Amino acid sequence: MPAPACLAPILVVELRRYRLRAGRREDLIDLFDREFVETQEDAGMHLIGQFRDLDVPDSFVWLRGFSDMASRENALQAFYSGPVWAEHRDAANGTMVNSDNVLLLRPLSLENAFWDTDARRPSRDAKGRRPGLVVATVAHLAPRTDSAFADFFIRDVSPVLSQAGALVLGTFVAERSENTFPRLPVREGETVFVWFSLFRDEVAYDAHIDALAALRDWTDRILPEMDGRVWRPNEISRLTPTARSLIHGEGLSSLATNTPRNGGDR
């Protein structure tokens, strides 16, 4: 369905995975959701979603977006040279082992982008998690094969995954522009295809996996072809939204207003 005229697509997305010191994830989430959400948005960024990784207890995953690469540079410069980061950076960095596992992405098309939203978040003191399960899938590809994989995904993979009950929020390939804010490194030179899917909960995701396994077209044709196109097994992360994430399971996220209802996870 078309997006409302007041919304705009988010054309540059960072998928950020932080490895944390043992037992420090809740400390970072409390600090992040209280101090770093509105302040980054005020600098010109889109805080798309913040998550706990269900399978990696010392991992914090979040998505940050920008209108374009020029606005990314300006927004990052404004925030990381500003007073809020100066006040809290030692506390934030003290929870982390590393923060450079970052993929810089662009949407495959406007129909598969995240969109700006005027949805209201819970208050800054909100705790716990929001409903839903987001599954991030990263396919690692041979150089210059992302366009062919995208065609394969849209033509063959999406319809079957949709049949198995998945809802894709967005599909992305690597943004190959120069990282103009080298203070924050990204994983450059990689060829990836990334999609994000939303499920009601872990039970719904398990049912989705069982439904895929029961489809002959998936097991006999699509899965072997996918395995032949990727360099190594897909990275699959099961993510639960924090209390202030804009992506969550209470209906279709407004960040994906223009996203077709298809796609899913392997």
C-alpha positions as CSV (number, residue, x, y, z in Angstrom):
1,M,0.0,0.0,0.0
2,P,1.3,3.5,-0.7
3,A,2.9,5.4,2.1
4,P,1.1,8.6,3.4
5,A,2.4,11.7,1.8
6,C,3.9,13.0,5.1
7,L,6.3,10.1,5.3
8,A,9.7,9.8,3.6
9,P,11.9,6.7,2.9
10,I,15.0,6.0,5.0
11,L,17.6,5.5,2.3
12,V,20.7,4.6,4.4
13,V,20.6,2.1,7.3
14,E,23.2,1.0,9.7
15,L,22.8,-2.5,11.2
16,R,24.9,-2.3,14.3
17,R,25.9,-5.3,16.5
18,Y,27.7,-4.6,19.7
19,R,29.6,-7.2,21.7
20,L,29.3,-6.4,25.4
21,R,31.0,-7.2,28.6
22,A,29.5,-10.1,30.4
23,G,26.3,-9.1,32.2
24,R,26.3,-5.5,31.0
25,R,23.5,-5.6,28.3
26,E,20.8,-4.3,30.5
27,D,23.0,-1.5,31.7
28,L,23.6,-0.4,28.1
29,I,19.9,-0.7,27.2
30,D,18.8,1.4,30.1
31,L,21.3,4.1,29.3
32,F,20.6,3.9,25.5
33,D,16.8,4.1,25.7
34,R,16.9,6.9,28.3
35,E,19.7,9.1,26.8
36,F,20.4,8.3,23.2
37,V,17.1,8.0,21.4
38,E,15.6,11.5,21.2
39,T,19.0,13.1,21.3
40,Q,20.1,11.2,18.1
41,E,16.8,12.0,16.4
42,D,17.3,15.7,17.3
43,A,20.6,15.5,15.5
44,G,18.9,14.3,12.3
45,M,18.9,10.5,12.6
46,H,16.2,7.9,12.6
47,L,16.3,5.4,15.5
48,I,14.6,2.5,13.8
49,G,14.9,-0.3,16.4
50,Q,16.8,-1.5,19.4
51,F,17.0,-5.2,20.3
52,R,18.2,-8.0,22.6
53,D,19.7,-10.9,20.6
54,L,17.9,-14.0,22.0
55,D,20.8,-16.3,21.1
56,V,23.8,-14.1,22.1
57,P,23.2,-12.8,25.7
58,D,26.0,-10.3,25.5
59,S,24.9,-8.7,22.3
60,F,23.0,-5.5,21.7
61,V,21.7,-4.9,18.1
62,W,20.2,-1.7,16.8
63,L,19.2,0.0,13.5
64,R,19.9,3.6,12.7
65,G,18.8,5.4,9.5
66,F,19.5,8.5,7.5
67,S,17.9,10.3,4.5
68,D,21.2,10.0,2.6
69,M,24.9,9.8,3.0
70,A,25.4,13.6,3.3
71,S,22.9,13.8,6.1
72,R,24.5,10.8,7.8
73,E,27.8,12.6,8.0
74,N,26.2,15.8,9.4
75,A,24.1,14.0,11.9
76,L,26.9,11.8,13.2
77,Q,29.2,14.8,13.5
78,A,26.5,16.8,15.4
79,F,25.8,14.0,17.9
80,Y,29.3,12.7,18.6
81,S,30.7,16.1,19.1
82,G,27.7,17.2,21.3
83,P,27.2,17.4,25.0
84,V,25.0,14.3,25.5
85,W,27.6,11.9,24.1
86,A,30.4,13.7,25.9
87,E,28.5,13.2,29.2
88,H,27.6,9.5,28.7
89,R,30.2,8.1,26.4
90,D,32.4,6.6,29.1
91,A,29.4,4.8,30.7
92,A,28.3,3.5,27.3
93,N,31.8,2.5,26.1
94,G,32.4,0.8,29.5
95,T,29.8,-1.8,28.7
96,M,31.3,-2.8,25.3
97,V,34.0,-5.1,24.1
98,N,33.6,-3.8,20.5
99,S,31.2,-1.8,18.5
100,D,32.6,-2.0,14.9
101,N,30.5,-4.9,13.6
102,V,28.4,-2.6,11.4
103,L,26.9,-3.1,8.0
104,L,26.0,0.1,6.0
105,L,23.0,-0.7,3.9
106,R,20.6,0.8,1.3
107,P,17.1,-0.5,0.6
108,L,16.6,-2.6,-2.5
109,S,13.8,-0.3,-3.6
110,L,11.5,2.3,-2.1
111,E,8.9,-0.5,-1.7
112,N,11.3,-2.4,0.5
113,A,12.6,0.5,2.6
114,F,11.9,1.6,6.2
115,W,9.9,4.9,6.3
116,D,10.0,7.8,8.6
117,T,7.2,7.7,11.1
118,D,5.4,10.0,13.6
119,A,4.6,7.0,15.9
120,R,5.0,7.8,19.6
121,R,7.4,5.8,21.8
122,P,6.9,4.8,25.4
123,S,8.4,7.2,27.9
124,R,12.1,7.4,28.6
125,D,11.7,5.4,31.8
126,A,10.0,2.4,30.1
127,K,11.6,-0.9,30.9
128,G,11.4,-4.5,29.6
129,R,10.6,-5.4,26.1
130,R,7.9,-4.7,23.5
131,P,6.0,-7.6,21.9
132,G,7.2,-9.3,18.8
133,L,10.3,-11.0,17.3
134,V,12.4,-9.5,14.6
135,V,14.5,-11.9,12.6
136,A,17.5,-10.3,10.7
137,T,19.0,-12.5,8.0
138,V,22.3,-11.6,6.3
139,A,23.2,-13.5,3.2
140,H,27.0,-13.3,2.3
141,L,27.5,-13.3,-1.5
142,A,30.2,-13.4,-4.0
143,P,31.3,-9.9,-5.3
144,R,28.9,-8.3,-7.8
145,T,26.2,-11.0,-7.3
146,D,23.8,-9.0,-5.1
147,S,21.6,-7.9,-8.0
148,A,21.1,-11.5,-9.2
149,F,20.4,-12.7,-5.6
150,A,17.9,-9.9,-5.2
151,D,16.1,-11.0,-8.4
152,F,16.1,-14.6,-7.1
153,F,14.8,-13.5,-3.7
154,I,11.9,-11.4,-5.0
155,R,10.9,-13.8,-7.8
156,D,11.3,-17.2,-6.0
157,V,12.0,-16.8,-2.3
158,S,9.4,-14.2,-1.2
159,P,6.3,-15.9,-2.4
160,V,7.2,-19.2,-0.6
161,L,8.2,-17.4,2.6
162,S,5.0,-15.4,2.6
163,Q,3.1,-18.7,2.2
164,A,4.8,-19.9,5.4
165,G,3.6,-16.9,7.3
166,A,6.5,-14.4,7.4
167,L,6.3,-10.6,7.0
168,V,9.3,-8.8,5.6
169,L,9.8,-5.3,6.9
170,G,12.6,-4.4,4.5
171,T,15.2,-5.8,2.1
172,F,18.7,-4.3,1.7
173,V,22.0,-4.5,-0.1
174,A,25.4,-3.0,0.9
175,E,25.7,0.8,0.6
176,R,29.0,1.2,-1.3
177,S,29.6,4.9,-0.7
178,E,32.7,5.9,1.2
179,N,32.3,6.0,4.9
180,T,32.6,9.7,5.5
181,F,32.6,9.4,9.3
182,P,35.6,7.1,9.8
183,R,35.5,7.7,13.5
184,L,32.8,5.0,13.4
185,P,34.1,2.1,11.2
186,V,31.8,-0.1,9.1
187,R,32.4,-3.4,7.4
188,E,33.5,-2.3,3.9
189,G,34.0,-4.3,0.8
190,E,31.4,-7.0,1.6
191,T,28.6,-8.1,-0.7
192,V,25.5,-8.9,1.3
193,F,21.7,-9.2,1.0
194,V,19.8,-8.5,4.2
195,W,16.2,-8.8,5.1
196,F,14.3,-8.1,8.3
197,S,11.1,-10.0,9.2
198,L,8.5,-9.5,12.0
199,F,6.7,-12.2,13.8
200,R,4.2,-12.1,16.7
201,D,6.6,-14.1,19.0
202,E,9.0,-17.0,19.1
203,V,6.1,-19.5,18.7
204,A,5.0,-17.9,15.5
205,Y,8.6,-18.0,14.2
206,D,9.0,-21.7,15.0
207,A,5.7,-22.4,13.2
208,H,7.1,-20.5,10.2
209,I,10.2,-22.7,10.1
210,D,8.0,-25.8,10.4
211,A,5.8,-24.6,7.6
212,L,8.8,-24.0,5.3
213,A,10.1,-27.5,6.0
214,A,6.8,-28.9,4.9
215,L,6.9,-27.1,1.5
216,R,8.5,-29.2,-1.2
217,D,9.2,-26.2,-3.4
218,W,11.3,-24.8,-0.5
219,T,13.2,-28.0,0.4
220,D,13.7,-29.4,-3.1
221,R,14.3,-26.2,-5.2
222,I,14.7,-22.9,-3.4
223,L,16.8,-23.9,-0.5
224,P,19.4,-25.8,-2.6
225,E,19.6,-22.8,-5.0
226,M,20.1,-20.4,-2.1
227,D,22.8,-22.6,-0.7
228,G,24.5,-22.5,-4.0
229,R,24.4,-18.7,-4.2
230,V,25.8,-17.8,-0.7
231,W,29.4,-18.0,0.4
232,R,28.6,-19.3,3.8
233,P,25.5,-20.1,5.8
234,N,23.2,-17.1,6.3
235,E,23.6,-15.2,9.6
236,I,20.2,-15.3,11.3
237,S,19.6,-13.2,14.4
238,R,16.4,-13.6,16.6
239,L,15.8,-10.2,18.1
240,T,13.4,-8.9,20.7
241,P,12.5,-5.2,20.8
242,T,13.5,-3.1,23.8
243,A,10.8,-1.1,25.5
244,R,11.4,1.9,23.3
245,S,12.0,0.3,19.9
246,L,9.8,1.6,17.0
247,I,9.8,-1.8,15.5
248,H,7.7,-4.2,17.5
249,G,5.0,-6.8,17.2
250,E,1.8,-4.8,17.9
251,G,0.6,-4.8,14.4
252,L,2.6,-3.8,11.3
253,S,5.2,-1.3,12.2
254,S,4.6,2.2,10.7
255,L,8.3,2.1,9.7
256,A,7.3,-0.4,7.0
257,T,4.1,1.3,5.8
258,N,5.2,1.0,2.2
259,T,6.5,-2.6,2.5
260,P,4.7,-5.3,0.5
261,R,3.5,-8.2,2.7
262,N,5.9,-10.9,1.5
263,G,9.3,-12.4,2.4
264,G,10.7,-14.1,5.4
265,D,13.6,-16.0,6.8
266,R,15.6,-19.1,6.1
